[in-house]
Amino acid sequence: MNALIRRAMCFACVAILSGHCFPLEWPTSGRNVRTLFGGRSNGVIERGLVVGGEETIRSAGHGTILITIESQQNMSGFPSALGNAVVVSNEDQLLTVYGNLEDLNRMSERKTVETGDILSNVGKSAWGEPGSVIFQVIDREKKNYINPLLLLPALEDKKGPVIRDVTIVSPSGQTIALGSAKTARQGKYRIYADIADSIEGSSAELVPFRVSVLVNGKEETSLPFEVLREQQGKLFLNEPDFSWQGLYGDPTRMYLGAIALNRGRSDISVIARDIAGNERSVLFGLLIE
């Protein structure tokens, strides 16, 4: 975890305990989240948040307007899928990106913005659902995308994630459904699951904040939805195996990583957590031959 994320998480913990403000404020009045950071989004991994049912987009923090992007303009680092967009340079080497603006009229004569300033009405210039706000946070120094939920006031959420259809796949392609199978051969397996989170006020099925897989109590793999990194033109979570193709290659399930199963009894736990700390886990037992 890089220094910026550690600072963000420490700040969030202090803010929760003390009642202080978070580094950024929500750019929307509502919290009808349609897609969370790291989720499936039109054939790519979502780089930020998509919030629906909004009328205006506001600045999440004070800063300097770095660039404005016109609809369908193809600019390196800021794909035209954003539609009309504004990029603001904030403190701590952060960039905040606001997409799907109706127009850029309010930005034409401005060089700076303050927290809460109206940037534009929500439009339909971006790829995706009209009336939805695209909000992203970028670590300018490392050129990584950061999960905005690490820097925003917490969502009201008491629902834990749901874990369904957990399977393991052998190197030869044999698929074993955990929960119904009792035995498996010794070896290394890829593990998949259909995991969905939900937030009060939103009907969308969302990705969790962290997923871990334990074998006999030992953590074998962990997937944090905190930072998106880039390597050879591909964005990925945690490590290159978790690019779009790796993470969402299965149409209904998420790739959770690789686990080794040795002879004897193996207890496999899948644990999913959301940003609010709600947690759900499932446990499966297998006899490994």
N, C-alpha and C positions, 0 to 999 in steps of 0.2 A: 504494500500500500504506500503510495507516495506521500510526501510531506504535506502537500495541499489537502489531500483527502483526510489525513490524520488531523490536521488543524480544523477542517470542517466538521469532522465527527466529534472532536473534543468541544468545539464551539457549540454544537447542537446539544450535547449532553449538559453543558453549563447552562445553556439557554432554557432547557426544559426544567432544570432544578431552580433557576433563579428568576424565571419569567422574562428574561431579556429577549430582545429581538434577534432573529437570525440574520446572517450576512445579507440575504436577499429576501425580498417579499414576493408573493405570488403576483404574476403579471395579469391575472384574471380575477374577477370577483367571485366566480364559482369554482367548484372543485370536481366538475364532471369529467374525470380523467378517462380518456378513450384508449390511450396507449402509454405504457410506462417505458422508461429507459431500459433498453436491451430487449424489448419485445419484438414480435413479428410485425413488420411494417412494409407492405408492398414490395416484398422480395428483398428487403434489407433489414438490418438491425436498427431499431429506433434509437436515434442519437440523443433524444431528450424526452420531453413530455408532449403529448397532444391532449388538449383540453377542449371539450366541445360545448356548444350551447352558449357561446359568449358573444358580446356585442363590441367590446373595446379591448385593446391590448395596452397595458401600462408598463412602464419601466420597472423592472424588479430591483433596481438599485441606481445610485447616481454614478455618472461616468461620462465619458466622451464618445460621441458618435464616431465610430471608426470608418464605417462604410455603409452605404445603402445599396440594395440589390433590386433591380427591376425584374418583374415577372419574366420568366423564361430565359433570363440571362444566365449563361453557363460560365461560372467563375470557379477556378480551382479552389477546393476546400469548402465551398459553399454551393452545393448543387442547386440547380434551378428548381428542384422539387420544393424549395422553400417558398416559391412565388415571390411577391414583393416582401422584402425583408430588411431589417435593420440590425446591424452588429454594433454593440456598445462595449467599449473598453472600460472595465470596472477595476476595483482595487484587487490586490493579491494576484495579479497576472491573470485575472479572469476576463473572459469575453462572454457576454450574454447575447443570444441570437433570438430574434423574434420573427417568426414567419407567418405567412398567409395574411398579410396586411391588405386592406382594401386599396390603399394607395400610399404614396410617400409624401403627400402634400405637407404634413406637419413637420417633416424632417428637412424640408428644402432650405430653410434659413437657420437651422439650429446646429450648434456645435456640441452642446452638452445637454444632458437630461438629469432630472432629479427623481428620486424614488416616488413612484405613483404617477408620474407624468403620462398623459395619454399619448401613445405613439401613433395610433391609427384605429379605425374601426376594423373589425375582423372581416376578411374578404373571402374570395374563392379563387385566389390566384395560385395557390399551391396545389401540388398533387395530393389528393385526399378529399376528405369530407368538407364541403363548404361550411363556414361558421365555426371552424375549429382553429385553435391557436397552437402554433408550434413554438416550443420554448426549449432552447438548448444552452448548456454552459460548457465552455471550453477552457482548459488549462493552456494559456497562451505560451507558456515556457516549454511545456512538454508536448504540446499539440495533441492532447488527449481530450476526449469528451468525458464530462463528469456527470454522474447522476444528479439532476437538479434537486431531488428530494433530500440530498445530504445538506443542502444549503437553504432550503425553504422551511417556513413554519410547518409543523407536523400536521398531517391529515388526520381527521377524526376517523378512526378505524379500529373496530373490535373484532373483525372477522379474520380468522386464520386462513392460510392457503388450503386448497384442496389438492390431494395427491391421488391420481388414478392411473390405472393401466401401466404398472411398472413392469418392465421386461429387461432381460439381459440377452445379449447377442454374442455368440461365439465367433472366433476368427473365421470359421467356415460358413458363417451366416445363419446358423441355427438360432432360432428365437425361442426363448423360454419365458413364459409368463409367470412372474412371481405371484404367489398367492394360490396358484393351482398346482404348480409343479412341486414335487417333493425331493427330487434328486437332480444332480447335474454333474458333469465331468469336471475334473480339475483343469484349471486353465485361467486365462485372462479374458474378461468379458467387457463389452461396452454396455453401459446401463442407460436406459431411457425411461422417461415417465411423462405423463400428461399432468402438469402442475399448473394450477390457475389460482390467482389471488383475486379478491374483489374489495372494493372500497365503498363505504357507505355513501350513497348519493350517485353512484355510477353503476350501470348495468353491465359494463364491459368485463370480460375475463382478462386479467392482467398477469404479467410475470411477477414472481416473488422478488424479494430483495437478496436472498441468499439461499442456496441449496447445498446440503452436505450429504455425503453417502458414507456410512460407517459399516465396516465388516468386523464382527465380533468386538464391537466397542471402539475400534480404531478408525479414525477418519482416513478414508482412502482418496476422496476427492471433495473439493469444495468449489462452488461456483458463485462468486460475489458479483452482484450487479451494481458495481460502483464506478468503474472506469472502462471506457472503450479505447483501446490502443490501435495503432495502425502499423502494419508491416507489409511491404510489397503491395501497397494499394488496397489491402483488405483490413477491415475493422474487425476486432475480436475482443471478447471478454476474457480476461485472466491469462490466456495463452492461445496461440494460433489455432489449436484444435477447436476453439469455440468461436469461429467465424460464423457468418450466416449459414454457410453450407454445412459446417460441422454441428452447430447448435440446433438448427432447424431443418436438417436434411430429411427428417421424418415429418410427414405432413401433419401429424397430430401430437407427436410427443417431442420432448426436449431431450437432447443428449446431455447426460450428467457427468460423463467421464468414464475412465477405465478402472476396473477393479480386478484384483487377483483372488481366486478362490482355490484354496488348498484342501487336500483330503481331510475328511472329518466333518464335523458340524460347523456350518457357517450361518450366522445371524446377520442379515443385511438390513440396515436401517436407512431410510430416506427421510431427511428432515428439511422442511421448507419454512422460512421465516419471511415476514414482511417488514417494511421499514418501521412500522409501529411496534415491533417486537412480538407480534402474534406468531405463534409457532404451531405447526402440525407435523406429526411424524407417523410413519408406518414401519412395521417390522415384519420381515419374512425369514423363515428358517428353511435351510436346504441341507441335505446330506450330500456331500461332495465325494464322488467316487474316484 
